[in-house]
C-alpha cells in the first residue's frame, strides 16, 4: 500500500478585515475619478467584505498529495508492483514459454567498476536476480535513502566479477541475444540490435570486444564482441548449408557524425585492384545524403555496398570501418565514440532443389531449380553514449558532438516509446524524420523486424 502524506489548506489563517469603511462626503476632494461616486464606492466596499468573509469550498480544503516514504528496506509498493508485473506477464503469455510475445526485447548488462571509479570509492548499488534488477537509492538521496527500486527486463546480464556464479561472459551475451536474431534472419526477417547507454558504460566493448586484430576462423576469442561473433557464425551457417542453399552476402558500414553520414567503407586501392579479402586504405569521406524510395524506404545515396564470400573478407571490411570511426577523449571516457555506427549485412538465400529425374523443361537429368528465395537485413548499431556536459567537461567541437548525440538519442527514445504501445502506434505520429538515425532505421523498426 502507498502511504499518504496529506496537505490541507487552512482556511482559518485568512482574517477578514473589520468593517470600518466610511464613505467620503460628497464634497470631499479626495475622491478620485477611478474610485467613482461615494454611493458606488460604498457598494464596492460591501462586495469586497462579503468576498473576504466567504468560506473556502470544501473541495479545496481536502487536497492531499501522495508521496513515497523512505523505509529501511524495500519500498512498500515494490512487492505490489512485482506481483502486478508478474500477473501481467502471465496474462500476456500465450505460447507457454513464460515470456511475453513481442518482437522487441530489452536487455541490461552491468559492467565492473572502472579504475577511476575504484579510486573514487564508488559504491555498487545494483543487485540482480534472474531477469530482475534492483537498484538501491543509497545514503545520499534526501527522500530515497534505503529505498530499493525494482525493474523487470527480458535479460539482465551480470558481468562484474568473473568468479561470480552469475557472471555472464561475452559468449553468454551473444548466445542469449544475437543467436535468436540470426535464426530469424535465416527465416527472412529483418533484425536489428542497438547498444544504448551512457558514455563509458561498455557499449563498444559489448559490440566489438578486444580482438579486432586477430584473424580467427575456428572459434571466436573469449573477448570477442557481438559483431565479430556474428560474422563468424553467419558464414559457419552458410557453409553448413552449401548444396542446399545458395547465399549472397552484402555488407555496408557507415557512421552518423553531427547528423551527417560518412561511409566507413569508402576506400581507394593502393596496389592494384581491391580483392574481397584485402580492402585498400581509407580515404577522406564526404558527407552523404539520405533519400526516400517509394518501395524500399530511406536509403543513403552513393553508400558503398561490398559483396563478401567468406568470413575473412567480412572481417577485413569490418576492420577497415572501425579504423575510420570518429573517437575522442572526454572527461568520462578516454576513447569515446563521437558518432553512431551502423553495420549492416544483407543476406539473400536461394533454396535449391535437386532433381534426380529428367526435367521436363530441359530434358536433362540431375537439374536444379529454385524453390524459395528469402532476403533479410541485419543491422547492428553501436550508438554513441548519452552525455552530461557537467561530467564530460566538453567544449567547442566536443560540446557540439554531445548536443548532436543527445538529440538523436532523444528522438530514438520517442520512436521506440511510440512503437512499444500497439494501441497508439497504429494511428499515432512517429517522429522518424526528426533524426537521421531514426529515419534510416525506420525499416528496421517496422513490423517485418525482430
N, C-alpha and C positions, 0 to 999 in steps of 0.2 A: 504493500500500500504506500501511496505517496503521503508524506507528512505535509501539512499545510501551515504556512505562516501567514496569518491574516493581518491585513492592514485596513483599518476603517477610518473614515473621515469624521472627526469630532465636530459636531455642529455647535456645541456649547462654547467653543472658543471664539465665535463671532458675536460681538457685543453690539446691540442696537444703540445708536446714539439717542440721547434724550431729546424729547420734542420741545426744544427751546426756541424754535424758529419764530421770528416776529417779522411780519410783512412790513416793509418800509412804507412810510406815509406817501401819499400821492405826490406831495410837494417835494419829496426828497430828491436831491440832485445826484444821489449815489446810485440810482437805478440805471443800469446800462441798457443800451439798446438790445444787447444779446439776451439779457435776462427777461425782458418782456414787462408787461404791466404788473402791478402788485397783485392783482387777482390771479393772473396766470402763474406768478411766482409762488403763490400760496398753494395752488394745485400741484405744482411740481414737487414742492416740499413734502406734501402729504403722500404723493405717489412714491417718492423716494423712501419715506419712512415705512410704508407698507411693504415695499420690496425688501428692505433690510430685515424686517421683522418676520418675514415669511420663513417657514420651516424648510429645511433641506429635504428633498424627496428621499424616501427610504431606499430606492434603488441605488443611490449614490453612497449611502451610509453603510451598505452591506458589501462593499467592494472587498475582494480577497484575492491574493496573489499566491500561486503555487510555486514553491521553490525547493530545490534539493537540500537535504540536511546531511551534514557530514557525520558519519559514524565511524567507529573504529575499524570495522570490517568492510565488506562489500556494500555497495549502495542497496537500500532495501528493495528498490524496483528492479534490480538486476535479475533476481530469480524469477520475478514475474515476466520480465521481458524474455528471459531464456525459455520459459515454458510456452509463451506465446509464439516465439520463433520456431521452436521445435514442433509445435502443433501446426503451424502454418506450413512447414516443410512437409509434414506427413500428409496434410490435405492436398498439397500440390503434387505429391509423388504419385505418378500413375504407372510407372514401369516397374515398381517393386524393388528398385535398387537403393532406396533410401536417400535419393538426391532429387532436387527439383529439375524438371525437364526444361532446359534452356540452352540456347546456343551461345550464351555469354557466361564465361567462367571468370572468377576473380580469385587470385592467389596472392598471398603476402609472404615475403621472405624476410627474416630478421638476420641481419649481418652481425658479426662480432664488433666490439668496440675498437675504434682506430687507436693508433699510438697517441695521437693528440688528445683523444677523449680519455684515455687511461691516465695521461699526465694530469689532466684537469679533474680527475677523480669523478668522472661521470657515472652515475648510478644506473643500474638496469631496472627499469620499471615494467618490463614486459614479461608475461607468463603465457605459455602455450599449452593447451590440452586438446590434442587431436586437431580439429579444424576450428577450434575456439581460441580467440585471442583476448587476453585480459591485460589491461593497462592500469597501473596504479597511479593515482593523482599525485603521489609524492608528498613531501612535507612543506614545500614552498608555496603551494597554492593556497589562497586565502580561504576559500569556501569548499575546496575539494580535497583537503588533506585526508589521506586514508581511504578515499573513495576509489573503488575498482570498477572500471568500465569494461563492458563485455561486447565483443564483436564476433560474428559468425561469417566465415568465408568458405568457398569451395575447397581451398587448400591453404594451409598455414605451414610454412617451412621454417624450422628452427636450424639455423646454420651458424651458431655462435661458437660451439665447442665440439670439436671432432670426437672427443672422448665421451660425449653425452649420448646415451642410447637413443634419444630422439633426434639426433643430428641428421640433417638431410644434405647430401653432397650435391655436386653439380649433376652427376648422373641421375640422382633421385629427382631433382627438379625437372630434368629433361623427360624422364620416363613418365612422370605424372602429368606434365603439361603439354609437351610437344609431340610425344609419341601418338596420343589420340588425334592430334591435329593432322599429322601425316597420314594416319589411316583415312581420315575424311578427305584429304587432298587426293588420295588414290581412288576415292569413290566419285570424284568430280566436283567436290565442294570447294569454294574459296575459303581460305583460312587466314587468320591474322592474329598476331601476338604483339602486345605492347609491353614495354618495360617502362613503368611510370614510377616516379618518386622524387624526393628532394635531391639536390645536388650532393654528391658524395655518399649516396645510400647504397651503391653497389650495382647499379643497373648495367653498366658496361661490362662489369665482371660476370654478371649472370648471363648476358647475351653473348659475349665473346670469350671470356676466360683469359688465360695467360699463356697459351701455347700457339699463338698465331704463326710463329716462325717454324714450327715443327710440321713436317710433311709426313703424316702417318696415313697408312692405308689399311692396317689390320684392325686397330682398335683406337678409340679416342684417348687422348691424355686425360688423367683424372681431373686436371684443372681446366679442361676444355669447356667452353660455354655452350649455350643453346645453338647458336648459328653453326659453329664447326661440327657439332654433333649432328645437326640436321643435314648438313652437306654429306656427311659420311653415311648416314642411314638412308638418305634419298637414293644414292647410287647403289647401295647394298641391296635395296629392294628392287631397283631396276635390273640389276644383274641377275637377281634370283628369278625374274620374270622373263628373261630372254627366251625367245622361241614362242612365247605365248602372247607377249605384248611388245609392240614397238613404241619406244618412248622418245620424246623430244623435249629437251630442257633448254630454257632460255632465261638468262639472268640479267638483271639491271640493278643498279645501286646508285642512289643519289642522296643528297642532304638538303635540308631546308635551313638556310642561314639568313637571319634577319628577314624572314618572309620571302627569300629569293632561293630559287632552286639551282643547285650545282650538280653536274654529273660527275660522280666519283670514278666512273669507268671510261671517261673520255681520255684516251691515251694516243700517243704518236709513236710509230715504230722507230727504233734506233738501228737495228741491224737487219734490215730487210722486212719481210712480211711477218706480221704477228701471227703466231700459231695459237691454237686453242689452249695449249698448256703453258705458253710463255708470253704473257702480255707485255707490252712495252712500257716505257717510262711515262709518268704522268706529265701533263701539260697544264697550262693555265686554262681554267674552266670558266666560260662566260655564264651569266645567269640565263636560265631557260624559262620559257613561258608555258602557261597551262591553258589548254583549250578543252572545249566540251564536244564530244562526239555524240550524235543523236542516238546511237545504238549502244556504244560501249562506255559512255560516260566520260569523265575527265581524263585527260592524258597529258603527258609532258612532251612538248614539241622538241624534236631532234634528240631525244634521250637515247643513249646507246643501249642496245639490247644484243647481248652476245650469246650465241648458241654454244653449249658445252656438251661434251660427250664423255666426260669422266670426272671422277671425284677430284683428281689432281687439278684439272682445268678450272673447276668451280672454286677450289681453294685458292688458286693463284689470283683469280679475279677478285676474290674477297680480300686478299692481302693488298692488292692494288688500291681498292677502295678505302680500306682502313688507313692506308698511308697518306691519304689526301683529305682526311676529315679535319674539320676546324676544332682545335683544342687550345686551351689556355689555362693558366693558373689563376685561381681565385682564393679568397680568404678561407674557403671551406674545402677546396679540392685542388691539389697540385696539378692535376691533369683533367680539368673539367671539359666535358663535351659542350661546345658552344652551338651546336646545331642538332636537329633531329635527323636521324639517318633511317632510310627505308631500303632494306634488302629484299628484293622481290624475285621470285622464281616462278616462271610459267611452265606448268607441266602438262604435256599433251600425251595421252595414252591411246594407242590404237590397238584394239584387241584383234588378234589374228586367229583365223580358223583354218586349220589344215584339213584338206580333204584327201582321203585315200582312194576315193572313187574318181571316175572320169568326170571332169567338169563339163557341163552341158554347153557352156559358153565358149570354152577354149578347146574342148575335146582333148585336154591334156591331163594325164593322171598326176596326182600329187600337187594340185594347185592350191593356192591360198586365197582367202577372201577376208574382207574386213567385216567384223561383226558389230563392233561398237567403238565409238570414239568419245573420249572424255577429256575435258580440259579444265584445269583449275589453276588458281593463282595463290601462292603462299607469300604473305607479306610479314616480314619480321622487322619490327620497328624498335629502335633504341632512341627513346625520347631524351632530350636534354632535361636536366633537372630543374625543378622549380627553385627559385632563389628569393632570398630576402636581402635587400641592399645593406641593411644594418649588419648582417652577418658576413656577407661576401666582400664588403668594403669596395664595391665596384664603382668605377668612374670612367668617363669617356666611352671608349668602344665597348668595354665590358658591361657598362651600365646599359647601353643601347641593346646589346645582345640579351641581357637579362630581361629587359622590358618586352622584347620580341618573343622570348621563350615563354614568359608568363602569359602573354596574350594568347598564344596558340594553345597552351595547355588549358587555359580557362575555357576556350571555345570547345576543345576536345571534351572537357568535363560536361559542358552543356549538351553536346551531341549525345554522349553516352547516357546521360540522365534522361534525355528525351526518348531515346531508343529503349531504355530499360523499362519504361512504363508502356505496356502494349495498348492500354486504353487511350493514352494521349498520343502515342507515336503514329497512330493511324491517320489522324487528321491534323495534328499539331505541326506547326512550323519548326523545322530542324535547321539550325544555323550552320549548314555545311560550308557556305561560302564566306563565312566570317574569318576563316583562316585558310592558308594554303594547305596546311596539314590535313585538316578535316575534309577539304574539297577533294584532294587527291585520294583519300581513303574512303570516300563515300561508297564506292563499290564494295570495299572490304567490310563495311559495317552494315550492309543491307541483308536481305533475307537469305540469299544463297551464300551464306558465310558462317563460319564457325569460329 
